[in-house]
Every structure is written in C-alpha cells, then in structure tokens.
Amino acid sequence: MSSPLADEPVEPAGDDAEPLDADECADHLAELGDAWEVVDDHHLEASYEFPDFETALAFTNDVGELAEAEWHHPDIALSWGEVGIEMWSHEVGGLTRADFVMAAKMDRLYADADE
C-alpha cells in the first residue's frame, strides 16, 4: 500500500519558504516506505533493489519521467540491481513537503515495478 502523499501534487516551495525542521521531517518520513532516510536534516536518500540491471534501468527511466512531469529532479545512481536516490529542494537548501511527495511517488513506482 502506498502513502497518501503519492496522490498529492508536487508543489514547489515559494520564494519565502523555509526547509522543514527535524520534527516535520520525521512526521513525513513515517509516511514513506522503508527505503528512505533523512540525512543531516537536509536531504532524503533511498536505495531500491532489483533482480537485475534491466529492471533497475527501467525503474530509473520511470523516475526520470516522473521527475520531468513533476519538475522536481532527484540525483539518481544506477548500478547492477540497485538504484540510489538523493533529493532535496535546492531553492530552500533543505527538505520541503514536495520532496516527501516525490519520494512517495517513487515508492509507488517501485511497488508497481515489483508486481
């Protein structure tokens, strides 16, 4: 089952937005799958495992299409059987709700790839 966050639009932070604090990050993190962690109260990291390179590449491409559609782009590391994701909102220098919404959308892509 995916997080309700995955159903929300990815909304960019406003010009006067501040990064989420540690408590807000913890609350949002609890809504995500086990792949995710908050690092230094600054960015999200996840690692998704796959049975082979081809499946990992397909997921990477799906994440890329999602990032373009939502205009919120993570750093992606592809290797055999694994895709690493690092993400934060550069305009605020930390995490916003948009990052957690994107993470939930990626969790949903991963769940769909596993079916």
C-alpha positions in Angstrom: 0.0 0.0 0.0 1.4 3.4 -0.9 1.3 6.6 1.1 -1.5 9.1 0.5 1.4 11.6 -0.2 1.7 9.9 -3.6 -1.7 11.2 -4.6 -0.7 14.8 -3.9 0.7 17.2 -6.5 4.3 18.2 -6.2 4.1 21.9 -5.4 7.3 24.0 -5.5 8.4 25.9 -2.4 7.5 29.6 -2.5 10.1 32.3 -2.5 9.9 32.8 1.2 9.8 29.1 2.1 11.9 27.6 4.8 13.2 24.0 5.0 11.2 21.6 7.2 12.6 21.2 10.7 13.6 17.8 12.2 10.2 17.1 13.7 8.3 17.8 10.4 10.8 15.6 8.5 10.3 12.8 11.0 6.5 13.1 10.6 6.7 12.9 6.8 9.3 10.2 6.8 6.9 8.0 8.8 4.6 8.2 5.8 7.1 6.7 3.4 8.4 3.2 2.7 11.4 1.7 4.5 13.8 2.7 1.6 14.0 6.3 2.8 16.0 8.1 5.4 16.5 11.8 6.2 20.2 12.7 6.2 21.5 15.6 8.3 18.1 17.2 8.3 19.0 18.3 4.8 18.1 15.6 2.2 16.4 12.3 1.6 18.2 9.2 0.5 16.8 5.9 -0.7 18.1 2.6 -2.2 15.9 0.4 -4.2 16.9 -3.2 -5.0 16.2 -5.1 -8.2 16.9 -8.6 -9.5 19.0 -7.3 -12.4 20.3 -4.3 -14.3 17.5 -4.2 -16.8 14.8 -3.8 -14.2 16.9 -1.2 -12.3 17.3 0.7 -15.6 13.6 0.6 -16.3 12.9 2.0 -12.8 15.5 4.7 -13.3 13.7 5.7 -16.6 10.4 5.7 -14.8 11.8 8.0 -12.1 13.2 10.3 -14.8 9.8 10.6 -16.5 8.2 11.3 -13.1 10.8 14.0 -12.3 10.2 15.7 -15.7 6.4 15.5 -15.3 6.6 17.0 -11.8 9.6 19.3 -12.4 11.3 18.0 -9.3 14.6 16.2 -10.1 16.4 13.9 -7.8 20.0 12.7 -8.1 19.9 9.1 -9.3 22.7 6.5 -9.1 22.2 3.4 -11.2 24.1 0.2 -10.7 23.5 -3.5 -11.2 20.4 -4.4 -9.3 20.2 -1.1 -7.3 19.0 2.5 -7.8 20.0 5.1 -5.3 18.1 8.4 -4.9 19.1 11.6 -3.2 16.8 14.5 -3.1 16.1 17.9 -1.6 14.7 21.2 -2.6 17.6 23.3 -3.8 15.7 26.6 -3.6 15.4 26.3 0.2 18.6 24.4 0.8 16.8 21.5 2.5 13.7 19.4 2.6 10.1 20.6 1.8 6.9 18.7 1.6 7.5 18.4 -2.2 10.5 16.1 -1.5 8.4 13.7 0.5 5.6 13.7 -2.0 8.1 12.8 -4.7 9.5 10.1 -2.5 6.0 8.6 -2.0 5.5 8.7 -5.8 8.8 6.8 -6.3 7.8 4.3 -3.7 4.6 3.7 -5.7 6.7 3.3 -8.9 8.8 0.7 -7.1 5.7 -1.2 -5.9 4.3 -1.2 -9.4 7.6 -2.5 -10.8 7.5 -5.3 -8.3 4.1 -6.6 -9.4 
